Amino acid sequence: MSDNSISIDVVSDVVCPWCFLGEKRLRAAIAAVGDVDVTVRWRPFQLDPTIPPEGKDRKDYMRAKFGDGDRLHQIHANLTSLGAVEGISFDFDAIRVSPNTLDAHRVIRWAGTMGEAEQNRLVEELFSRYFERGENTGDAGVLIEAAKVAGMDTAVVETLLPTDADADAVRAEINTAARMGITGVPCFLLEGKYAVMGAQEPGVLADAIRQISAAKARGELEKAE
């Protein structure tokens, strides 16, 4: 990695539409700061860890959360509009299941051991499968197919998914995020300490990347520790 470099840990959940927006906007921001060497790592967060492993009916779940009024419709309309700008084709009506995302985060963790590119591909694939195709990303078959698209060794994923491998490690990471005060996602942690909250516009993220990478190059981050 060059001296003009920065690491970004993205705390997110794969069933968070704002996180999908944040992923697209982060990509645009990184493209805009081509002179900065950016390393991205995806960290787990669960919007609702109480959802059972088999998931819940999406309509019932959202009705219990937002009621029967126009609020949910307005939220979806706003997200659809924002998503179109970033190249996302949100299809909320296609989603049938609200899944528990622990297994998805386990697979994302395994992708990270393979490399940054594989993890990035997997995260985007999972977002797309859930929000654009309405697939159940809590289903083992869907996760295995997504892993294949991302370039992972599917035999390893098929072997590990039925076990509890890394479940405690994922939960520990989620608890760490909570101790850091992260209560909503996406959260972008630059150099592990400077947080940018929410699905900010690409320009905002790009400015943050430039500022922190410049401060790091000047040695100011070390002085602040």
C-alpha positions, 0 to 999 in steps of 0.5 A: 500500500502506498503512503497515500493510503487509507483503510475503511471498515464498513459496518453494515447489514445485508438487509439494510437498503441504506447500506446498499446505497452506501456501498454504491456511493462508497464505490463512486467516492473511491473512484473519485479519489484515484490517487488514494489507495483505499482498502475496504473491509466489511464488518457485521451488524444485525438490524434485528438479531431476534429474527429466527433462522428460518426468517419471517414473512416480510409483509407481516414483519414490516407491518408490525414495524411500520404499521398499515399506513403510508409510512412504509410506502413513502420510505420505499418510494424515497429509497427507489428514487435514491437507488435509481441515481446509484444504479440500484433497481430496488424491488421491495414488492419482490421480497418475501422473507425478512431473513436472519443475517448471521449466516450471510455475515459468516460467509462475508467473513470467509470471503474476507479471508480470501481477499478484498475483491472477493469480499466486495463482490460477495457483499454487492451480490448479496445486496442485489439478490435481496433488494433487486431480485427478492431472494432470501439471503438467509437461505443456504442455497442462495448464500452458496450461489452468491459465494460462487459468483464472488469467486469463493470456494463453494465446497468450503462454504457448503461444508461450514454453513451447516456448522456454527463456524465463526458464529461467535466471532461474528457476534463478537464483532457486532458487540464490538460495534455496539460498544463503539456506539454504533447503533445504525448503519452504514457506518464508515470507519476511516483508519479505524477511528474516524466515523462517517455515519449514514449513506452519505453522498459520494462527495462527502465520502470522497472529502473524508477520504482525502482529509484523513489520508492527507492527515495520515500522510503528514503523520497527524493521525499518529500524533492524535493517538 
